[in-house]
Amino acid sequence: MGEYNRRTVMSGASAALLTGAARGAVGSAMLPVSAMQDDIRLLRQGYEALHPGLLRYNTFAQIDAGFAALSAAASRPLTLAAFYVALSRFLATIRCGHSYANFYNQKKAVQAALFDTPTRIPLQFTWLGDRMVVTADPFATGIVPGSEILGVDGRPAADILAALMPVARADGHNDAKRRQLMSVLGEDGYESFDVFHALIVGGATRYTLDVRAPDGRRRTARVEAVTLAQRRTQQAAPDAQHADAPIWSIDRRGDAAVLTMDSWGLYDSKWDWQGWLDQQVDRLIADRVPRLIVDVRRNEGGLDCGDALVARIIERPLVADPARRLVRYQTLPDALRPYCDTWDRSFDRLGVGARRYDDRFWELAGTDHDAPVIAPKGRRYAGRLSVLVGPQNSSATFGFAQMIQRERLGTLIGEPTGGNRRGINGGCFYFFRLPNTGLEADLPLIGTFPRTAQPDAGIIPDIAIPRTPATIASGADPVMARALA
């Protein structure tokens, strides 16, 4: 995720300060059992009343068992770090990519205590299955791209991944997204691997790495860890949220134009991205460019920017997402309101005007939050469209890829996406504040549910091209090469 998406807009803006218990925990004291248990009960009330996907992949008995396990973990005093891990482990069992203790929405003192540690492995890498493959060496360790890290301080890399997967957020059983989250690619302000490796496996200020080079030779490398500030100097994507200038690029390659969109997290941006996009499409039409390649592989989501592009390539109106949009409530219960931060208080009446779907859900219809119809806009770009996709695409870009494939608007090339064809939860959010421990958990409010049975998987591209250590070592981009062919 190259952006601080819509769930980060309220970061640092909560009215309440840390409670005494949480302040003590930030100072390495133990959280009282009563503080944790009260927050677990509150979390249960909020999630059971408001979360549309709580039972999408779990039975009520399984959710009950999950809360019981969280309560058992908190039956003795814990550090804030230990409780954060226990909370993250529980939230991951919901199998919702938008339900997690969001790094960016924690209070600044919590962020400093839990996430700002000088324990980061000084490499960029991705997980290919359970293989840890280096993609870049930004701190000049001498470990070249395409190398495989077989172990860290004597622990096999596969074991490290196995220890971290249970806290990785993703929809359903889409483990490709979980592995993507646990990769370090210079795309996030806080890398999930950095945070949870330190909290679960145990961070250090230097590491001994067992390395296998691309030519097969093995060696031991001793490297110094890096700080959060150092890691962030390597961030590839700009801060989209506050952008006031273009963050996307378009360039010509032969008879094709390549539009690179690494982030759609433009919530607080002053950049007129829609005007910029229209201008670029108008130029493609004027220059009679026959092919457009849209690269969203690094883009988790944000605003539905893809709809604006689709409006320039369709001949007739289409529904962006025909899935049912279900919510759990009409008006936010008064008892929960003090704990539900958001950027839009209209979410407190999200289900007003919705029709009763069954004894659990209300269906949004005829409201501002209903699925939009995309109408053709301006001169139509009639060239051939290719969209480059991968496991990072799990929110708005998942919906975009799904629409492109469903409506046969273009060709998807790359790897299976994140997200899930059984539907995802999102659209509107509360930042659910746990007052006794000072932690936060994101709570999505709209569940999309397909009208026909779908597999528990991401979107399979029309042309599948997996990453390999060899292509990483060579610096080649076979996905782009295929699109340009």
FENSUL-V174040 format. One record per residue. PHI is phi as a letter, one per 40 degrees, with the letter a starting at -180 (* if undefined). OMEGA is omega in whole degrees, -180 to 180 (999 if undefined). NEAR is the number of other C-alpha atoms within 10 Angstrom. Layout:
BEGIN
PHI|OMEGA|NEAR  PHI|OMEGA|NEAR
END
This chain:
BEGIN
*|-178|28  c|-176|25  b|170|24  c|-166|26  c|-170|20  d|-179|21  c|-180|23  b|-174|22  d|-177|18  c|-177|16  d|179|18  g|-175|15  b|179|15  c|-178|17  c|-174|8  c|173|13  c|175|14  d|174|21  c|178|15  d|-179|14  c|-178|20  c|177|25  c|178|19  c|-179|17  c|178|21  c|177|23  c|175|14  g|174|14  c|-179|15  c|173|19  c|175|26  c|178|20  d|-178|15  c|179|15  c|-179|19  c|-178|28  c|178|19  c|180|16  c|177|19  c|177|21  c|179|13  c|178|19  d|180|22  c|178|15  d|-178|13  c|-178|21  c|-180|20  c|-179|16  c|-166|17  b|-171|24  c|-176|22  c|-176|27  b|-175|28  d|-177|22  b|179|15  c|-179|18  b|-178|18  b|168|16  c|177|11  c|179|12  c|179|10  c|176|14  c|178|19  d|179|13  c|178|13  c|177|18  c|179|19  c|179|14  c|177|15  c|178|21  c|179|20  c|178|11  c|-178|18  c|-180|22  c|175|14  b|-180|13  d|179|17  b|168|20  c|176|17  d|179|27  c|-179|21  c|179|18  c|176|20  d|178|19  c|180|16  c|177|18  c|-180|25  c|179|22  c|178|22  c|-177|21  d|179|26  c|-180|22  c|177|22  c|179|24  g|176|24  b|-176|27  c|179|25  b|-180|27  b|-178|27  a|177|24  c|-170|24  d|180|17  d|-171|23  c|-178|19  c|174|25  c|178|24  c|-174|19  d|180|14  c|178|17  c|178|23  d|-178|16  c|-176|12  c|-172|15  c|-169|20  b|-174|21  c|-178|16  b|-179|21  c|-171|20  b|-173|22  c|177|26  c|-168|25  c|180|22  b|163|24  b|-175|20  a|176|25  b|177|24  b|173|23  b|-167|17  g|177|12  b|178|16  b|-178|18  c|-171|25  b|-178|30  c|178|26  b|179|24  a|180|23  b|-172|15  c|-177|16  b|171|18  f|175|11  c|-176|13  g|178|10  c|-169|23  c|175|18  d|-176|23  g|175|25  c|176|25  b|174|27  c|-177|23  c|-179|19  a|178|20  b|-179|19  f|177|13  g|-180|11  b|-180|14  d|-180|17  d|180|22  c|178|16  c|177|13  c|179|18  c|-180|22  c|179|11  c|-176|14  c|-177|20  d|-179|19  c|176|15  b|-177|22  c|-179|25  c|175|28  a|-178|29  c|178|32  g|-178|26  b|-179|16  c|-176|23  c|176|19  c|177|23  c|179|26  c|178|25  c|178|24  c|179|23  c|-178|23  c|170|25  c|176|24  b|-171|25  b|-180|22  g|-175|23  b|-174|22  b|174|21  c|170|21  b|177|20  c|-177|22  d|180|21  d|-178|22  d|-177|23  c|-171|21  c|174|23  c|179|20  c|-174|17  c|-173|18  b|-178|15  c|-179|14  h|-179|10  c|179|19  a|178|17  c|171|14  a|-175|17  b|170|19  b|-175|15  b|172|23  c|-169|21  b|170|22  b|-178|19  c|179|19  d|179|19  c|176|10  g|-179|10  c|180|9  b|176|15  a|175|10  b|178|13  b|176|15  b|-173|13  b|176|19  c|177|17  c|179|20  b|-179|19  c|175|17  c|-180|18  c|177|12  c|179|15  d|-176|25  c|175|15  c|-178|11  c|-178|16  c|-176|15  c|-174|14  c|177|20  c|176|17  c|-174|19  c|-172|26  d|-176|22  b|-176|16  c|173|18  b|177|15  a|-177|13  d|175|15  b|175|18  b|178|17  b|175|12  b|179|15  a|-178|10  c|176|14  b|-175|11  g|-179|9  c|-178|11  b|170|20  b|180|20  b|178|20  b|-179|19  b|-177|19  b|-175|19  c|180|24  a|170|29  b|-177|28  c|-170|29  b|-172|26  c|-176|17  b|-176|13  c|175|16  c|179|14  c|177|17  c|-175|13  c|180|20  c|177|12  c|178|10  c|-178|14  c|178|20  c|180|18  c|180|11  c|179|16  c|178|20  d|179|17  c|177|13  c|180|20  c|-179|15  c|-179|11  c|179|9  f|177|13  c|-170|19  c|-175|15  b|176|22  b|177|25  b|180|25  b|-177|22  b|178|21  b|-173|25  c|-179|23  c|-167|24  b|177|28  c|-178|27  i|-175|29  h|174|24  c|178|17  c|-178|18  c|180|20  c|179|21  c|-179|18  c|176|18  c|179|19  d|-180|22  c|-180|22  c|-178|21  b|-178|21  c|179|18  c|-178|15  a|-179|10  c|175|12  a|177|17  c|-177|13  d|-179|21  a|-177|19  c|-179|15  c|173|16  c|179|19  b|-171|24  b|176|26  b|-175|27  c|-172|24  a|171|23  c|176|21  b|-179|14  c|177|20  d|-178|14  d|-176|8  c|-178|10  c|-173|16  d|-178|13  c|-175|13  b|-174|19  b|172|22  c|174|20  a|177|22  c|-174|16  a|-177|10  c|174|12  c|177|11  c|179|19  c|179|18  b|-172|13  d|-176|23  c|178|25  c|-176|14  g|177|14  c|179|19  c|178|15  c|-180|17  c|175|13  a|-176|8  c|180|7  b|-169|12  b|164|20  b|-180|22  b|178|23  c|178|24  a|178|16  g|177|11  b|179|12  c|-177|9  c|179|15  c|180|16  c|-176|18  c|170|13  c|180|14  c|180|18  b|176|18  d|-177|18  b|174|17  g|177|12  c|-176|15  c|170|16  c|-173|25  b|180|17  c|-179|16  c|-177|15  b|170|21  b|179|21  b|-179|25  c|-171|23  b|178|28  a|-173|32  c|177|26  c|-174|27  c|-174|27  b|-179|28  b|-179|26  c|179|23  c|172|29  c|179|27  c|178|24  c|180|24  c|179|26  c|180|23  c|180|21  d|-179|20  c|-177|18  c|-177|11  c|179|12  f|-180|11  c|-178|17  a|-178|20  b|174|18  c|-179|27  b|176|24  h|-178|25  b|176|25  d|-177|25  c|163|28  c|-176|30  g|-179|34  a|-179|27  c|173|24  c|179|21  h|178|26  b|178|28  b|-179|29  i|176|23  g|177|19  b|-173|19  a|160|23  b|171|26  c|-169|26  c|-175|25  c|178|25  b|-165|22  c|-174|22  c|177|21  b|179|28  g|180|25  c|180|23  b|172|26  b|176|24  c|-179|23  b|178|26  c|-170|27  b|-180|25  b|175|27  b|173|25  c|-177|23  b|-179|21  c|-177|16  c|175|11  b|-177|7  c|-179|9  b|179|12  c|177|11  c|-173|16  a|172|20  c|-180|28  c|178|25  c|-179|20  c|178|21  c|176|14  b|-176|16  c|179|15  b|-178|17  c|170|13  c|176|17  b|175|11  d|-178|20  c|180|14  c|177|14  c|-180|21  c|-177|19  c|-176|11  g|-179|13  c|175|12  b|-175|12  c|178|15  c|177|19  c|180|19  c|179|9  c|179|13  c|-178|22  c|-175|17  c|999|6
END
